[in-house]
Amino acid sequence: MYLLLSIVLFLLFVGHVLIGSMAGIAPVGDIGEMIILVLAAVCFVVAILKAEKAANSNHQKS
């Protein structure tokens, strides 16, 4: 779930940057752009940590 959310947020960030560079306007602004990118990074880190925890717990059981 967190990995999918991070992908969606990152694609939103990339789309925002592309729209801003092509149209010359920033729909969200600099702070909004930073928040989107930070949220994408945090969601990605949470997804990786959860996957690592699951892999470690499966390794401990076997």
C-alpha positions in Angstrom: 0.0 0.0 0.0 2.8 2.5 0.9 4.8 1.6 -2.1 1.8 2.3 -4.4 1.2 5.5 -2.6 4.8 6.6 -3.0 4.6 5.8 -6.7 1.4 7.9 -7.1 2.9 10.8 -5.2 6.1 10.7 -7.2 4.1 10.6 -10.4 2.1 13.6 -9.2 5.4 15.4 -8.5 6.8 14.6 -11.9 3.5 15.7 -13.6 3.6 18.9 -11.6 7.2 19.6 -12.6 6.4 18.9 -16.3 3.3 21.1 -16.2 5.2 23.8 -14.5 8.1 23.7 -17.0 5.8 23.6 -20.1 3.2 26.1 -19.1 5.4 28.3 -17.0 3.1 28.2 -14.0 3.3 26.2 -10.8 -0.2 24.9 -9.8 0.9 23.9 -6.3 3.9 26.2 -5.7 7.4 25.5 -4.3 6.2 24.5 -0.8 3.5 22.2 -2.1 6.0 20.6 -4.5 8.4 20.0 -1.6 5.6 18.5 0.5 4.6 16.1 -2.3 8.2 14.9 -2.8 8.8 14.5 1.0 5.6 12.5 1.4 6.6 10.3 -1.6 10.0 9.7 0.0 8.5 8.9 3.5 6.0 6.5 2.0 8.8 4.8 0.1 10.9 4.4 3.2 7.9 3.0 5.2 7.2 0.5 2.4 10.9 -0.7 2.3 11.1 -1.0 6.1 7.8 -3.0 6.2 9.1 -5.3 3.5 12.4 -5.8 5.3 10.6 -6.5 8.6 8.4 -9.1 6.8 11.4 -10.7 5.1 13.2 -10.9 8.5 10.2 -12.4 10.2 9.9 -15.0 7.5 13.6 -15.8 7.7 13.3 -16.3 11.5 10.4 -18.7 11.2 12.2 -21.1 8.8 
